Amino acid sequence: MSMAAYDVIELLVSIMREAGSADPAVIRDGLMALGSYDGASGRLVFGGRADPGRGAVIVRLGDGTTRLHKVLPPPGEQEPGN
């Protein structure tokens, strides 16, 4: 199982338990009210949207090395170090 799949299952089960319902509208509302979720695959930021935003890490490969180039935060969050 991928980390993203694990996060989805954890989110759905958590929302259904808290709401006491598996109704799709209740799950949708729970996700939209969530704000953010720190899961196995990283931070998901919902911010009132059905599609969560996600940060990214950009690395540079070359000359046999891997170097961190930039860390992009999820939408609405500041870049690390700022």
PyMOL Python script that loads the backbone (N, CA, C, O; Angstrom):
from pymol import cmd

cmd.read_pdbstr("""\
ATOM      1  N   MET A   1       0.844  -1.169   0.000  1.00  0.00           N
ATOM      2  CA  MET A   1       0.000   0.000   0.000  1.00  0.00           C
ATOM      3  C   MET A   1       0.892   1.236   0.000  1.00  0.00           C
ATOM      4  O   MET A   1       1.879   1.298   0.733  1.00  0.00           O
ATOM      5  N   SER A   2       0.541   2.215  -0.824  1.00  0.00           N
ATOM      6  CA  SER A   2       1.319   3.450  -0.880  1.00  0.00           C
ATOM      7  C   SER A   2       0.996   4.329   0.327  1.00  0.00           C
ATOM      8  O   SER A   2      -0.023   4.147   0.993  1.00  0.00           O
ATOM      9  N   MET A   3       1.886   5.284   0.591  1.00  0.00           N
ATOM     10  CA  MET A   3       1.645   6.212   1.698  1.00  0.00           C
ATOM     11  C   MET A   3       0.406   7.062   1.436  1.00  0.00           C
ATOM     12  O   MET A   3      -0.344   7.368   2.363  1.00  0.00           O
ATOM     13  N   ALA A   4       0.187   7.445   0.171  1.00  0.00           N
ATOM     14  CA  ALA A   4      -0.991   8.254  -0.157  1.00  0.00           C
ATOM     15  C   ALA A   4      -2.277   7.457   0.100  1.00  0.00           C
ATOM     16  O   ALA A   4      -3.249   7.999   0.626  1.00  0.00           O
ATOM     17  N   ALA A   5      -2.279   6.188  -0.266  1.00  0.00           N
ATOM     18  CA  ALA A   5      -3.452   5.345  -0.025  1.00  0.00           C
ATOM     19  C   ALA A   5      -3.692   5.189   1.481  1.00  0.00           C
ATOM     20  O   ALA A   5      -4.834   5.230   1.939  1.00  0.00           O
ATOM     21  N   TYR A   6      -2.628   5.014   2.232  1.00  0.00           N
ATOM     22  CA  TYR A   6      -2.738   4.907   3.688  1.00  0.00           C
ATOM     23  C   TYR A   6      -3.372   6.172   4.262  1.00  0.00           C
ATOM     24  O   TYR A   6      -4.263   6.098   5.108  1.00  0.00           O
ATOM     25  N   ASP A   7      -2.907   7.339   3.794  1.00  0.00           N
ATOM     26  CA  ASP A   7      -3.458   8.605   4.273  1.00  0.00           C
ATOM     27  C   ASP A   7      -4.940   8.725   3.962  1.00  0.00           C
ATOM     28  O   ASP A   7      -5.713   9.173   4.808  1.00  0.00           O
ATOM     29  N   VAL A   8      -5.345   8.334   2.766  1.00  0.00           N
ATOM     30  CA  VAL A   8      -6.758   8.415   2.379  1.00  0.00           C
ATOM     31  C   VAL A   8      -7.605   7.546   3.304  1.00  0.00           C
ATOM     32  O   VAL A   8      -8.648   7.985   3.790  1.00  0.00           O
ATOM     33  N   ILE A   9      -7.162   6.327   3.545  1.00  0.00           N
ATOM     34  CA  ILE A   9      -7.922   5.420   4.411  1.00  0.00           C
ATOM     35  C   ILE A   9      -8.008   5.983   5.829  1.00  0.00           C
ATOM     36  O   ILE A   9      -9.076   5.968   6.441  1.00  0.00           O
ATOM     37  N   GLU A  10      -6.882   6.479   6.350  1.00  0.00           N
ATOM     38  CA  GLU A  10      -6.878   7.061   7.698  1.00  0.00           C
ATOM     39  C   GLU A  10      -7.833   8.245   7.795  1.00  0.00           C
ATOM     40  O   GLU A  10      -8.586   8.361   8.762  1.00  0.00           O
ATOM     41  N   LEU A  11      -7.804   9.124   6.795  1.00  0.00           N
ATOM     42  CA  LEU A  11      -8.695  10.286   6.793  1.00  0.00           C
ATOM     43  C   LEU A  11     -10.162   9.869   6.763  1.00  0.00           C
ATOM     44  O   LEU A  11     -10.969  10.354   7.556  1.00  0.00           O
ATOM     45  N   LEU A  12     -10.501   8.966   5.843  1.00  0.00           N
ATOM     46  CA  LEU A  12     -11.891   8.543   5.711  1.00  0.00           C
ATOM     47  C   LEU A  12     -12.406   7.874   6.978  1.00  0.00           C
ATOM     48  O   LEU A  12     -13.503   8.177   7.446  1.00  0.00           O
ATOM     49  N   VAL A  13     -11.614   6.967   7.528  1.00  0.00           N
ATOM     50  CA  VAL A  13     -12.040   6.266   8.749  1.00  0.00           C
ATOM     51  C   VAL A  13     -12.196   7.254   9.900  1.00  0.00           C
ATOM     52  O   VAL A  13     -13.162   7.173  10.659  1.00  0.00           O
ATOM     53  N   SER A  14     -11.265   8.174  10.033  1.00  0.00           N
ATOM     54  CA  SER A  14     -11.320   9.164  11.105  1.00  0.00           C
ATOM     55  C   SER A  14     -12.571  10.039  10.995  1.00  0.00           C
ATOM     56  O   SER A  14     -13.258  10.274  11.989  1.00  0.00           O
ATOM     57  N   ILE A  15     -12.859  10.514   9.797  1.00  0.00           N
ATOM     58  CA  ILE A  15     -14.035  11.370   9.596  1.00  0.00           C
ATOM     59  C   ILE A  15     -15.320  10.582   9.828  1.00  0.00           C
ATOM     60  O   ILE A  15     -16.247  11.088  10.461  1.00  0.00           O
ATOM     61  N   MET A  16     -15.389   9.347   9.323  1.00  0.00           N
ATOM     62  CA  MET A  16     -16.598   8.540   9.513  1.00  0.00           C
ATOM     63  C   MET A  16     -16.826   8.218  10.991  1.00  0.00           C
ATOM     64  O   MET A  16     -17.964   8.237  11.460  1.00  0.00           O
ATOM     65  N   ARG A  17     -15.757   7.926  11.718  1.00  0.00           N
ATOM     66  CA  ARG A  17     -15.905   7.645  13.156  1.00  0.00           C
ATOM     67  C   ARG A  17     -16.393   8.881  13.895  1.00  0.00           C
ATOM     68  O   ARG A  17     -17.322   8.809  14.700  1.00  0.00           O
ATOM     69  N   GLU A  18     -15.761  10.013  13.616  1.00  0.00           N
ATOM     70  CA  GLU A  18     -16.121  11.251  14.307  1.00  0.00           C
ATOM     71  C   GLU A  18     -17.563  11.654  14.006  1.00  0.00           C
ATOM     72  O   GLU A  18     -18.289  12.092  14.899  1.00  0.00           O
ATOM     73  N   ALA A  19     -17.975  11.506  12.751  1.00  0.00           N
ATOM     74  CA  ALA A  19     -19.327  11.907  12.352  1.00  0.00           C
ATOM     75  C   ALA A  19     -20.367  10.833  12.656  1.00  0.00           C
ATOM     76  O   ALA A  19     -21.562  11.120  12.727  1.00  0.00           O
ATOM     77  N   GLY A  20     -19.910   9.601  12.835  1.00  0.00           N
ATOM     78  CA  GLY A  20     -20.847   8.506  13.040  1.00  0.00           C
ATOM     79  C   GLY A  20     -21.655   8.195  11.791  1.00  0.00           C
ATOM     80  O   GLY A  20     -22.782   7.708  11.871  1.00  0.00           O
ATOM     81  N   SER A  21     -21.055   8.486  10.621  1.00  0.00           N
ATOM     82  CA  SER A  21     -21.779   8.304   9.373  1.00  0.00           C
ATOM     83  C   SER A  21     -20.799   8.036   8.238  1.00  0.00           C
ATOM     84  O   SER A  21     -19.667   8.521   8.248  1.00  0.00           O
ATOM     85  N   ALA A  22     -21.255   7.252   7.256  1.00  0.00           N
ATOM     86  CA  ALA A  22     -20.479   7.009   6.042  1.00  0.00           C
ATOM     87  C   ALA A  22     -21.135   7.697   4.839  1.00  0.00           C
ATOM     88  O   ALA A  22     -20.815   7.395   3.689  1.00  0.00           O
ATOM     89  N   ASP A  23     -22.045   8.614   5.117  1.00  0.00           N
ATOM     90  CA  ASP A  23     -22.723   9.356   4.059  1.00  0.00           C
ATOM     91  C   ASP A  23     -21.701  10.203   3.287  1.00  0.00           C
ATOM     92  O   ASP A  23     -20.937  10.944   3.905  1.00  0.00           O
ATOM     93  N   PRO A  24     -21.672  10.111   1.962  1.00  0.00           N
ATOM     94  CA  PRO A  24     -20.689  10.869   1.171  1.00  0.00           C
ATOM     95  C   PRO A  24     -20.713  12.373   1.436  1.00  0.00           C
ATOM     96  O   PRO A  24     -19.660  13.010   1.444  1.00  0.00           O
ATOM     97  N   ALA A  25     -21.879  12.943   1.648  1.00  0.00           N
ATOM     98  CA  ALA A  25     -21.954  14.391   1.915  1.00  0.00           C
ATOM     99  C   ALA A  25     -21.313  14.728   3.259  1.00  0.00           C
ATOM    100  O   ALA A  25     -20.667  15.767   3.397  1.00  0.00           O
ATOM    101  N   VAL A  26     -21.489  13.855   4.242  1.00  0.00           N
ATOM    102  CA  VAL A  26     -20.881  14.061   5.560  1.00  0.00           C
ATOM    103  C   VAL A  26     -19.366  13.954   5.457  1.00  0.00           C
ATOM    104  O   VAL A  26     -18.645  14.742   6.068  1.00  0.00           O
ATOM    105  N   ILE A  27     -18.884  12.992   4.696  1.00  0.00           N
ATOM    106  CA  ILE A  27     -17.438  12.827   4.498  1.00  0.00           C
ATOM    107  C   ILE A  27     -16.867  14.050   3.785  1.00  0.00           C
ATOM    108  O   ILE A  27     -15.827  14.575   4.184  1.00  0.00           O
ATOM    109  N   ARG A  28     -17.545  14.505   2.730  1.00  0.00           N
ATOM    110  CA  ARG A  28     -17.091  15.695   2.003  1.00  0.00           C
ATOM    111  C   ARG A  28     -16.995  16.894   2.938  1.00  0.00           C
ATOM    112  O   ARG A  28     -15.987  17.602   2.946  1.00  0.00           O
ATOM    113  N   ASP A  29     -18.041  17.120   3.723  1.00  0.00           N
ATOM    114  CA  ASP A  29     -18.047  18.256   4.645  1.00  0.00           C
ATOM    115  C   ASP A  29     -16.941  18.126   5.684  1.00  0.00           C
ATOM    116  O   ASP A  29     -16.323  19.121   6.063  1.00  0.00           O
ATOM    117  N   GLY A  30     -16.692  16.909   6.144  1.00  0.00           N
ATOM    118  CA  GLY A  30     -15.612  16.685   7.108  1.00  0.00           C
ATOM    119  C   GLY A  30     -14.249  16.992   6.517  1.00  0.00           C
ATOM    120  O   GLY A  30     -13.403  17.586   7.183  1.00  0.00           O
ATOM    121  N   LEU A  31     -14.029  16.591   5.268  1.00  0.00           N
ATOM    122  CA  LEU A  31     -12.756  16.891   4.600  1.00  0.00           C
ATOM    123  C   LEU A  31     -12.573  18.394   4.405  1.00  0.00           C
ATOM    124  O   LEU A  31     -11.485  18.926   4.622  1.00  0.00           O
ATOM    125  N   MET A  32     -13.641  19.072   3.996  1.00  0.00           N
ATOM    126  CA  MET A  32     -13.539  20.500   3.736  1.00  0.00           C
ATOM    127  C   MET A  32     -13.340  21.296   5.022  1.00  0.00           C
ATOM    128  O   MET A  32     -12.757  22.379   4.991  1.00  0.00           O
ATOM    129  N   ALA A  33     -13.811  20.777   6.141  1.00  0.00           N
ATOM    130  CA  ALA A  33     -13.643  21.459   7.424  1.00  0.00           C
ATOM    131  C   ALA A  33     -12.306  21.133   8.079  1.00  0.00           C
ATOM    132  O   ALA A  33     -11.929  21.751   9.075  1.00  0.00           O
ATOM    133  N   LEU A  34     -11.598  20.172   7.526  1.00  0.00           N
ATOM    134  CA  LEU A  34     -10.389  19.652   8.163  1.00  0.00           C
ATOM    135  C   LEU A  34      -9.278  20.676   8.293  1.00  0.00           C
ATOM    136  O   LEU A  34      -8.625  20.718   9.336  1.00  0.00           O
ATOM    137  N   GLY A  35      -9.036  21.485   7.309  1.00  0.00           N
ATOM    138  CA  GLY A  35      -7.911  22.415   7.338  1.00  0.00           C
ATOM    139  C   GLY A  35      -6.677  21.739   6.781  1.00  0.00           C
ATOM    140  O   GLY A  35      -6.376  21.865   5.594  1.00  0.00           O
ATOM    141  N   SER A  36      -5.950  21.012   7.642  1.00  0.00           N
ATOM    142  CA  SER A  36      -4.773  20.287   7.156  1.00  0.00           C
ATOM    143  C   SER A  36      -4.654  18.947   7.868  1.00  0.00           C
ATOM    144  O   SER A  36      -5.258  18.718   8.917  1.00  0.00           O
ATOM    145  N   TYR A  37      -3.863  18.075   7.271  1.00  0.00           N
ATOM    146  CA  TYR A  37      -3.654  16.732   7.809  1.00  0.00           C
ATOM    147  C   TYR A  37      -2.198  16.363   7.566  1.00  0.00           C
ATOM    148  O   TYR A  37      -1.726  16.381   6.429  1.00  0.00           O
ATOM    149  N   ASP A  38      -1.492  16.030   8.635  1.00  0.00           N
ATOM    150  CA  ASP A  38      -0.110  15.573   8.522  1.00  0.00           C
ATOM    151  C   ASP A  38      -0.130  14.053   8.494  1.00  0.00           C
ATOM    152  O   ASP A  38      -0.336  13.402   9.519  1.00  0.00           O
ATOM    153  N   GLY A  39       0.087  13.499   7.312  1.00  0.00           N
ATOM    154  CA  GLY A  39       0.023  12.061   7.146  1.00  0.00           C
ATOM    155  C   GLY A  39       1.358  11.459   6.761  1.00  0.00           C
ATOM    156  O   GLY A  39       2.388  12.133   6.768  1.00  0.00           O
ATOM    157  N   ALA A  40       1.324  10.192   6.429  1.00  0.00           N
ATOM    158  CA  ALA A  40       2.538   9.465   6.056  1.00  0.00           C
ATOM    159  C   ALA A  40       3.178  10.025   4.793  1.00  0.00           C
ATOM    160  O   ALA A  40       4.396   9.960   4.624  1.00  0.00           O
ATOM    161  N   SER A  41       2.345  10.578   3.902  1.00  0.00           N
ATOM    162  CA  SER A  41       2.882  11.102   2.635  1.00  0.00           C
ATOM    163  C   SER A  41       3.191  12.586   2.695  1.00  0.00           C
ATOM    164  O   SER A  41       3.569  13.177   1.683  1.00  0.00           O
ATOM    165  N   GLY A  42       3.039  13.202   3.863  1.00  0.00           N
ATOM    166  CA  GLY A  42       3.302  14.630   4.015  1.00  0.00           C
ATOM    167  C   GLY A  42       2.041  15.369   4.419  1.00  0.00           C
ATOM    168  O   GLY A  42       1.018  14.764   4.742  1.00  0.00           O
ATOM    169  N   ARG A  43       2.136  16.685   4.393  1.00  0.00           N
ATOM    170  CA  ARG A  43       1.009  17.523   4.805  1.00  0.00           C
ATOM    171  C   ARG A  43       0.059  17.761   3.638  1.00  0.00           C
ATOM    172  O   ARG A  43       0.476  18.135   2.542  1.00  0.00           O
ATOM    173  N   LEU A  44      -1.228  17.537   3.897  1.00  0.00           N
ATOM    174  CA  LEU A  44      -2.285  17.876   2.952  1.00  0.00           C
ATOM    175  C   LEU A  44      -3.019  19.083   3.518  1.00  0.00           C
ATOM    176  O   LEU A  44      -3.397  19.085   4.689  1.00  0.00           O
ATOM    177  N   VAL A  45      -3.222  20.106   2.698  1.00  0.00           N
ATOM    178  CA  VAL A  45      -3.926  21.306   3.133  1.00  0.00           C
ATOM    179  C   VAL A  45      -5.228  21.409   2.349  1.00  0.00           C
ATOM    180  O   VAL A  45      -5.218  21.583   1.131  1.00  0.00           O
ATOM    181  N   PHE A  46      -6.350  21.298   3.058  1.00  0.00           N
ATOM    182  CA  PHE A  46      -7.652  21.344   2.403  1.00  0.00           C
ATOM    183  C   PHE A  46      -8.151  22.775   2.290  1.00  0.00           C
ATOM    184  O   PHE A  46      -8.590  23.182   1.214  1.00  0.00           O
ATOM    185  N   GLY A  47      -8.096  23.545   3.361  1.00  0.00           N
ATOM    186  CA  GLY A  47      -8.469  24.947   3.320  1.00  0.00           C
ATOM    187  C   GLY A  47      -9.818  25.226   2.669  1.00  0.00           C
ATOM    188  O   GLY A  47      -9.940  26.187   1.909  1.00  0.00           O
ATOM    189  N   GLY A  48     -10.830  24.416   2.945  1.00  0.00           N
ATOM    190  CA  GLY A  48     -12.155  24.637   2.399  1.00  0.00           C
ATOM    191  C   GLY A  48     -12.326  24.183   0.960  1.00  0.00           C
ATOM    192  O   GLY A  48     -13.338  24.480   0.326  1.00  0.00           O
ATOM    193  N   ARG A  49     -11.340  23.468   0.446  1.00  0.00           N
ATOM    194  CA  ARG A  49     -11.432  22.962  -0.930  1.00  0.00           C
ATOM    195  C   ARG A  49     -11.574  21.447  -0.897  1.00  0.00           C
ATOM    196  O   ARG A  49     -11.131  20.788   0.044  1.00  0.00           O
ATOM    197  N   ALA A  50     -12.189  20.916  -1.922  1.00  0.00           N
ATOM    198  CA  ALA A  50     -12.329  19.462  -2.012  1.00  0.00           C
ATOM    199  C   ALA A  50     -11.011  18.816  -2.427  1.00  0.00           C
ATOM    200  O   ALA A  50     -10.746  17.671  -2.062  1.00  0.00           O
ATOM    201  N   ASP A  51     -10.191  19.523  -3.175  1.00  0.00           N
ATOM    202  CA  ASP A  51      -8.890  19.018  -3.614  1.00  0.00           C
ATOM    203  C   ASP A  51      -7.808  19.576  -2.703  1.00  0.00           C
ATOM    204  O   ASP A  51      -7.612  20.791  -2.668  1.00  0.00           O
ATOM    205  N   PRO A  52      -7.103  18.733  -1.969  1.00  0.00           N
ATOM    206  CA  PRO A  52      -6.079  19.271  -1.076  1.00  0.00           C
ATOM    207  C   PRO A  52      -4.848  19.747  -1.835  1.00  0.00           C
ATOM    208  O   PRO A  52      -4.507  19.210  -2.889  1.00  0.00           O
ATOM    209  N   GLY A  53      -4.195  20.750  -1.292  1.00  0.00           N
ATOM    210  CA  GLY A  53      -2.910  21.192  -1.825  1.00  0.00           C
ATOM    211  C   GLY A  53      -1.805  20.437  -1.124  1.00  0.00           C
ATOM    212  O   GLY A  53      -1.984  19.953  -0.006  1.00  0.00           O
ATOM    213  N   ARG A  54      -0.680  20.338  -1.767  1.00  0.00           N
ATOM    214  CA  ARG A  54       0.433  19.600  -1.192  1.00  0.00           C
ATOM    215  C   ARG A  54       1.728  20.333  -1.521  1.00  0.00           C
ATOM    216  O   ARG A  54       1.858  20.920  -2.595  1.00  0.00           O
ATOM    217  N   GLY A  55       2.658  20.300  -0.622  1.00  0.00           N
ATOM    218  CA  GLY A  55       3.969  20.871  -0.867  1.00  0.00           C
ATOM    219  C   GLY A  55       4.802  19.941  -1.734  1.00  0.00           C
ATOM    220  O   GLY A  55       4.373  18.844  -2.091  1.00  0.00           O
ATOM    221  N   ALA A  56       5.991  20.399  -2.061  1.00  0.00           N
ATOM    222  CA  ALA A  56       6.879  19.589  -2.891  1.00  0.00           C
ATOM    223  C   ALA A  56       8.326  19.872  -2.521  1.00  0.00           C
ATOM    224  O   ALA A  56       8.650  20.929  -1.980  1.00  0.00           O
ATOM    225  N   VAL A  57       9.175  18.927  -2.816  1.00  0.00           N
ATOM    226  CA  VAL A  57      10.613  19.080  -2.641  1.00  0.00           C
ATOM    227  C   VAL A  57      11.250  18.936  -4.014  1.00  0.00           C
ATOM    228  O   VAL A  57      10.983  17.973  -4.733  1.00  0.00           O
ATOM    229  N   ILE A  58      12.091  19.896  -4.375  1.00  0.00           N
ATOM    230  CA  ILE A  58      12.786  19.851  -5.657  1.00  0.00           C
ATOM    231  C   ILE A  58      14.253  19.541  -5.398  1.00  0.00           C
ATOM    232  O   ILE A  58      14.917  20.246  -4.639  1.00  0.00           O
ATOM    233  N   VAL A  59      14.750  18.496  -6.023  1.00  0.00           N
ATOM    234  CA  VAL A  59      16.155  18.125  -5.886  1.00  0.00           C
ATOM    235  C   VAL A  59      16.837  18.226  -7.245  1.00  0.00           C
ATOM    236  O   VAL A  59      16.200  18.092  -8.289  1.00  0.00           O
ATOM    237  N   ARG A  60      18.136  18.463  -7.210  1.00  0.00           N
ATOM    238  CA  ARG A  60      18.938  18.493  -8.434  1.00  0.00           C
ATOM    239  C   ARG A  60      19.843  17.277  -8.455  1.00  0.00           C
ATOM    240  O   ARG A  60      20.522  16.964  -7.476  1.00  0.00           O
ATOM    241  N   LEU A  61      19.838  16.606  -9.580  1.00  0.00           N
ATOM    242  CA  LEU A  61      20.684  15.437  -9.772  1.00  0.00           C
ATOM    243  C   LEU A  61      21.747  15.798 -10.788  1.00  0.00           C
ATOM    244  O   LEU A  61      21.451  16.410 -11.815  1.00  0.00           O
ATOM    245  N   GLY A  62      22.965  15.428 -10.510  1.00  0.00           N
ATOM    246  CA  GLY A  62      24.033  15.682 -11.475  1.00  0.00           C
ATOM    247  C   GLY A  62      25.385  15.372 -10.892  1.00  0.00           C
ATOM    248  O   GLY A  62      25.590  15.472  -9.682  1.00  0.00           O
ATOM    249  N   ASP A  63      26.301  14.999 -11.747  1.00  0.00           N
ATOM    250  CA  ASP A  63      27.672  14.677 -11.332  1.00  0.00           C
ATOM    251  C   ASP A  63      27.702  13.652 -10.211  1.00  0.00           C
ATOM    252  O   ASP A  63      28.557  13.711  -9.328  1.00  0.00           O
ATOM    253  N   GLY A  64      26.771  12.721 -10.250  1.00  0.00           N
ATOM    254  CA  GLY A  64      26.744  11.671  -9.242  1.00  0.00           C
ATOM    255  C   GLY A  64      26.257  12.118  -7.873  1.00  0.00           C
ATOM    256  O   GLY A  64      26.419  11.383  -6.898  1.00  0.00           O
ATOM    257  N   THR A  65      25.663  13.306  -7.773  1.00  0.00           N
ATOM    258  CA  THR A  65      25.186  13.801  -6.487  1.00  0.00           C
ATOM    259  C   THR A  65      23.700  14.148  -6.565  1.00  0.00           C
ATOM    260  O   THR A  65      23.142  14.347  -7.644  1.00  0.00           O
ATOM    261  N   THR A  66      23.098  14.212  -5.422  1.00  0.00           N
ATOM    262  CA  THR A  66      21.725  14.670  -5.277  1.00  0.00           C
ATOM    263  C   THR A  66      21.743  15.821  -4.288  1.00  0.00           C
ATOM    264  O   THR A  66      22.216  15.667  -3.162  1.00  0.00           O
ATOM    265  N   ARG A  67      21.222  16.994  -4.708  1.00  0.00           N
ATOM    266  CA  ARG A  67      21.227  18.156  -3.823  1.00  0.00           C
ATOM    267  C   ARG A  67      19.821  18.731  -3.712  1.00  0.00           C
ATOM    268  O   ARG A  67      19.086  18.810  -4.697  1.00  0.00           O
ATOM    269  N   LEU A  68      19.462  19.130  -2.498  1.00  0.00           N
ATOM    270  CA  LEU A  68      18.199  19.802  -2.276  1.00  0.00           C
ATOM    271  C   LEU A  68      18.251  21.165  -2.953  1.00  0.00           C
ATOM    272  O   LEU A  68      19.165  21.950  -2.702  1.00  0.00           O
ATOM    273  N   HIS A  69      17.280  21.447  -3.803  1.00  0.00           N
ATOM    274  CA  HIS A  69      17.229  22.738  -4.486  1.00  0.00           C
ATOM    275  C   HIS A  69      16.255  23.679  -3.790  1.00  0.00           C
ATOM    276  O   HIS A  69      16.593  24.827  -3.501  1.00  0.00           O
ATOM    277  N   LYS A  70      15.046  23.193  -3.522  1.00  0.00           N
ATOM    278  CA  LYS A  70      14.032  24.065  -2.924  1.00  0.00           C
ATOM    279  C   LYS A  70      12.921  23.228  -2.298  1.00  0.00           C
ATOM    280  O   LYS A  70      12.598  22.140  -2.776  1.00  0.00           O
ATOM    281  N   VAL A  71      12.346  23.753  -1.223  1.00  0.00           N
ATOM    282  CA  VAL A  71      11.183  23.144  -0.587  1.00  0.00           C
ATOM    283  C   VAL A  71      10.010  24.089  -0.812  1.00  0.00           C
ATOM    284  O   VAL A  71      10.050  25.247  -0.397  1.00  0.00           O
ATOM    285  N   LEU A  72       8.971  23.596  -1.466  1.00  0.00           N
ATOM    286  CA  LEU A  72       7.776  24.392  -1.719  1.00  0.00           C
ATOM    287  C   LEU A  72       6.690  23.963  -0.738  1.00  0.00           C
ATOM    288  O   LEU A  72       6.308  22.793  -0.718  1.00  0.00           O
ATOM    289  N   PRO A  73       6.192  24.883   0.067  1.00  0.00           N
ATOM    290  CA  PRO A  73       5.168  24.517   1.054  1.00  0.00           C
ATOM    291  C   PRO A  73       3.809  24.323   0.396  1.00  0.00           C
ATOM    292  O   PRO A  73       3.603  24.723  -0.750  1.00  0.00           O
ATOM    293  N   PRO A  74       2.888  23.709   1.124  1.00  0.00           N
ATOM    294  CA  PRO A  74       1.523  23.625   0.615  1.00  0.00           C
ATOM    295  C   PRO A  74       0.956  25.027   0.434  1.00  0.00           C
ATOM    296  O   PRO A  74       1.431  25.969   1.070  1.00  0.00           O
ATOM    297  N   PRO A  75      -0.044  25.180  -0.414  1.00  0.00           N
ATOM    298  CA  PRO A  75      -0.650  26.505  -0.614  1.00  0.00           C
ATOM    299  C   PRO A  75      -1.096  27.124   0.704  1.00  0.00           C
ATOM    300  O   PRO A  75      -1.679  26.454   1.556  1.00  0.00           O
ATOM    301  N   GLY A  76      -0.814  28.403   0.856  1.00  0.00           N
ATOM    302  CA  GLY A  76      -1.226  29.124   2.061  1.00  0.00           C
ATOM    303  C   GLY A  76      -0.238  29.067   3.203  1.00  0.00           C
ATOM    304  O   GLY A  76      -0.468  29.691   4.239  1.00  0.00           O
ATOM    305  N   GLU A  77       0.867  28.330   3.047  1.00  0.00           N
ATOM    306  CA  GLU A  77       1.886  28.260   4.095  1.00  0.00           C
ATOM    307  C   GLU A  77       3.169  28.905   3.594  1.00  0.00           C
ATOM    308  O   GLU A  77       3.432  28.931   2.392  1.00  0.00           O
ATOM    309  N   GLN A  78       3.971  29.428   4.526  1.00  0.00           N
ATOM    310  CA  GLN A  78       5.230  30.057   4.162  1.00  0.00           C
ATOM    311  C   GLN A  78       6.297  29.027   3.858  1.00  0.00           C
ATOM    312  O   GLN A  78       6.269  27.911   4.376  1.00  0.00           O
ATOM    313  N   GLU A  79       7.257  29.424   2.994  1.00  0.00           N
ATOM    314  CA  GLU A  79       8.402  28.553   2.724  1.00  0.00           C
ATOM    315  C   GLU A  79       9.206  28.420   3.999  1.00  0.00           C
ATOM    316  O   GLU A  79       9.293  29.376   4.769  1.00  0.00           O
ATOM    317  N   PRO A  80       9.805  27.243   4.247  1.00  0.00           N
ATOM    318  CA  PRO A  80      10.631  27.050   5.445  1.00  0.00           C
ATOM    319  C   PRO A  80      11.747  28.093   5.495  1.00  0.00           C
ATOM    320  O   PRO A  80      12.367  28.409   4.480  1.00  0.00           O
ATOM    321  N   GLY A  81      11.989  28.618   6.692  1.00  0.00           N
ATOM    322  CA  GLY A  81      13.053  29.596   6.871  1.00  0.00           C
ATOM    323  C   GLY A  81      12.607  31.027   6.639  1.00  0.00           C
ATOM    324  O   GLY A  81      13.408  31.947   6.805  1.00  0.00           O
ATOM    325  N   ASN A  82      11.349  31.244   6.258  1.00  0.00           N
ATOM    326  CA  ASN A  82      10.839  32.614   6.040  1.00  0.00           C
ATOM    327  C   ASN A  82       9.890  33.011   7.138  1.00  0.00           C
ATOM    328  O   ASN A  82       9.362  34.123   7.126  1.00  0.00           O
TER     329      ASN A  82
END
""", "prot")
cmd.dss("prot")
cmd.show_as("cartoon", "prot")
cmd.util.cbc("prot")
cmd.orient("prot")
